[in-house]
Amino acid sequence: MTEQSFVQFRDIRIDRYDLAGARAWMAGVCGPHELQAHQPNRIRFHHKANVFKSMSTTLGWMAYGADVTVGIEDVERLNCYSLSLPVRGEQELIMGGRRLFSSQDQGLIVSPHDNQKLQMAGDCQKMSVVITRTAMRHTLEGMLQRSLETPLKFESVMDAVNGASASWWRLIRYYIEELERGHELFEQVSFARDIESALIKGLILSQPNNYTEELRAQSGAKLPYYLIRARDFIENHAREDLHLEDVEAAAGISRFKLFEGFRKHFGVSPMAYLKKFRLTSARQEILEDACARNISVIAMGWGFYHLGRFASEYRKLFNEAPSATLQRIEARRKRSL
């Protein structure tokens, strides 16, 4: 068989209108899992994807058509890392008592090593990437040139707007759309195999994980000491009245070098990093505390004393008002009772 004639990927697509059928299909893609729906009769499951055969990486689109909760039955039997980014609607990952929100601006990673639940709204349509444990491990071992002592674990939330992880998601969308237009180039084994390998390497390099520092040190791209000091100072004092001069003093470098370092490694300025950290932390408190405290108290606790400006910045980052976040969580909890 010649390289030109060997088909390096396969199309998979299905539409199912029953909970059991949707669960069985995705179990074949990702491994055993629980699937629950408050209104099972409203399920309109759709999955359309391509599978690269060399390492079984799956790229495509999916939707359930109803509010669903995906739970991991047995973390040892889940055979993949499942990544998703909504193009419409929203989803949340619940793990370790935390609620991690995902919309068009933030993707999520469901890891095969942690107990977690993924809740998806009925209108959620998303890009879906499935990478097997074996492919991830072999790729990382090749990058490190050694075997792994501990499993690869990523931070669960992926920024889809700024930085390297956003670039990765744009590449995923590009390849999904190209595969929909035509397969001719992707039927070349060497091309498709290298694309798949590059996407897995890109994920490992772009999304923080427990091997990030080792990879940075290996490539000579270790985060500079002054940026570590500045970042830690910002995060440890984010509730205080911080100014750029304070961050400069903590870093011990010039303003120009500080801005240059933040732009290069974090994709934003120091004060933009502070604002995003504060907004994300405030959102996390709203999600976790629900009615325990009102939104105004939470916002002021993170340095937002102009509540109108807080709501505007919050909406800009998360595509919804703070009150909408709270209402959505309360509605979801009532439906689950």
N, C-alpha and C positions, 0 to 999 in steps of 0.2 A: 504494500500500500504506500503510495507516495505521500509526501508531506502536503501537497496541494489538495489531495482528495480526502484526507482524513479530517472528519468534522470534529473540531476541538470543543464544541459546546452543544447544548441541546436546549430547545424551547420547552418550557413548562407553563401551562396555563390552566386555570380551572375556575368555574363559577359554581358555588354550592349554596343552597338555601337551607341547610340544616346544620345544627351545631356539631353533631357527631362527625359529619362529613368534613367540615372545616378543620376540626381538631385532628382527624386522621391524616388529612393532607399535610398539615403543617408539622405533624409528628414525623412524617416521612422526610421532611426537609430539615427540621431542627432537632428532633428527638422528643422523648416523652414530655408532656406538659399537661396542665389542667386548662380547660377553657370553659368559662362560665359567662352567661348572659342573663340580664334581668328579664329580657323579653326575647327568648330564643326564636320565636316565630318571625322576628324581624331580621334575622341573619340574612345578609346578602354578601357572602364571602367571595372575594375576587382576588386572584393571585396570578400575575403574569410576569415571567422572569426567564432569564437565560442562565444556564449552569455551565461554568467552565470546567471541563472534564479533568484537567491536569491535577487540580486540587479541590474540585467540587465547590468553588465559590459561586454563590448565587446572587445575581443582581436583578432587581425588578421593582414592580409596584404591587401594593396590596391594600385591601380594605375589608372590613367586616360588615359594614352597613348597620351595625347596632352597637350599643355600649357593651363592651366585653372586658373581662379580666383574664389575663393569661398568667398562670402560676406555674412555678417549677416544681414538679413532683419529686424529682430525685436529681440533685445537682451533679451526682457522679455519672448519671446516664445522659445528661444533656450533652450533645456531641458538637456544639458549635457556639460561636459568639454571634449574637443576633443584633444587628445595628439598624436603626430606622430614623428617618427624618420626615415628619409630616410635610406634605405640600398643601394640605388643607386640614383643618381641625386640630385636635390636640391629643396628647397622651401623657400619662404619668407613670413613673417607676417608683414603686414602694419597696424600700429595703432598709433594714436596720432602723426602723422607726422613722425614716425620712421619706418625704415625698419630693421627687425630682420631676419638674415640669418640662414638657417638650412640645414645641410648636415649630413653625417654619424656621425659627432662629436657633433652635437647640435640638440636636439629635440625642439619641440614647443608645447605650450599649447594654444588652442583657448578657451577663457573663455566665459561663457554665460552672462557676465556682461558688456562687452565692445564692442563698434563698432570697427570692424577690418576686414581686407581682407587677405586671404591666397592665395598666388600665387604659383603654382606648375609647374615645367618644365615638358615637355612631357615625359622625360625619368625617371621621379621620381617614384620610387617604395618604399613603406615605411611600417613600422610597424604602426599600428593604434590601439589606445586604447580609448574607449568611456566610460565615467563614468557619470551616471546621477547626476543632481543637488541634487536630494533627497538622493541618496546613499552617496554622498560626505558630505552633511549637517548632516545626521544622524550619520555617522561615526565620524565626528569631534565633534559633540555634545557628543557622547559617550566617546571620549577621554578627553574632557574638563569637562564632567559631568555637563553641563549646556546648555541652549539654546543659539543660536547665535544672536547677535544684528545686525551684518553686514555680508553680503555674503563673502564666502571664495574667496580670489583672490590670484593667484599665480604670481610669476615672469614668464614672457612668455617664456624665453629661458631656456632650460634644458641642462646642461652639460652631455654628454654621454661618456666622457672619464675618468674624475676624480671625486672622491667623491661619496657621497651617491646617488645622482641622477643617476650616471653612473651604480651603482649597481642595482638600480631599473630597468633601461632599460635592463640590462643583465638578470634579473629575468623575465621580460616580454618576451624577446626572448626565454628563456628557456621554459616557459609555452606554448607559441604559438607552438613551435616545438614539445613539448611533446604531445600536443593535436592532432597534425597532425599524430603522430606515433600510438596513440591509446587512447581510452576513458575509459578504464576499471576502472582505479583508480579514475578518475574524476567523475564517476557515483556514487561514495559514497557521499551522501549529506553532511555529517559533514566535509569531506575533502574539497570538492569543495567550500562550504560556507566559510570555514576558509581561504582558499587560496584567495578568492575574497576579504574578509575583510582585510587580511594582505596586499594585493597589494594596496588597497586604503589607509590604514594607512601608508604604506611605502612611498607612494607619498606625503602625507601630511607632513610626517616627513623629507623627503629628499629634497623637493623642497621649497625654500623660499617663504613664503606667509605672509599675514597680521596677522596670528595667530602663527607664528613661535616662537616669543619671549615668548609668554604665555606658549606654549608647552614646551619650553626649561626650563623655570622657574619651571613649574610643575614637570618636570622630574629631576630637579637638574642639568641639562646640559646647563645652560645659558652660553652664550659666555663670557669667562673671560674678565674683564675690560681692561686688558693690550692688549688683542687681538683686542678689539674694537678700542683702541687708535692706535694700529699699523696699522690696516686695514684702518681706517679713514685717518691717516697720509699719507699712501701710495696713496690712491685714491685722496686726496686733493692736493698732491704735485707731482703727477705722471708726470707732464710735466717738472719737474725740474731734476737736476742731482743728483739723490738719491743714497746713498750707504747704505750698511747693517748697518753700525754704526749709521746712521741717524734714521733708523727704531728702532734699539735697544734703542737709547736715547729717542725716542718718547714713546716707550712701557714701559721703565723704568724697564726692567728685563734683565736677562742674555741671552746671545746668545743661549745657550742650551735650555733654557725654551721657548724662542721665536720660535726656530725651532720646538720643540716638539709641541707647541700649534698650529702652522700653519699646520703641518703635520696632526695632529689629527682632526682639525676642517675644514680645507680648502683643505687638500689632497696634498698640494704643499709647497715648501719653501717660505719664504718671498719674495725673489727676483724673483722667478718664478711667484708668485702671481702678482708682479709689472709688469713683462713682459707681462703676459696674459692680465692684465687690459689695458696696453698701446696698445697692438695689437687689442684688442676688441674695444677700443675707436677709434683707427685710422680707423678700418673697418667701424664703425658706421658713421664717418665723410665722408668716401668715398661714402657710400650708400646714405647719406642724401644730401651731397653737389654736387654730380655728377661732372659736369664740372666747378663748381665755382672755385676750386683750384686744382692744380695738385697734384699727389700722393706724390711727393717728399716733397712738402711743408707740407702736412699733416703728413707724417712720421717724419720729423724733428721737427714738433710741438709737437710730443709725445716722443721726446728724441731719435729717431732712426737716427743717423747721418751717419751710414754706410748703404747705401740704398740696397746694395746687400744682406747684412745680414738681413735687414728688410724684403726683399722679400722672403728670405729663411725661416725665422721664420713664416712669414705670411702664406706661402704655407703649412708649417708643421702643423699649427693650423687649417687652414680653407680649406685645400685641393685644393687651387687654388692660382694663382698669384694675386697681387693687381690689375694689369692691366686687368686681366680676370674678376675680380669683376666689375670694371668700365665698361668694354665692354658689359658685360651681362646686367647691369642696363640700359645702353644706348639702347641696342637692344630691351629690353623689353618695354621701353618707346616708341620707334619708332613703335613697333607692336601695341601698344595701341592707337596710334593716328588715 
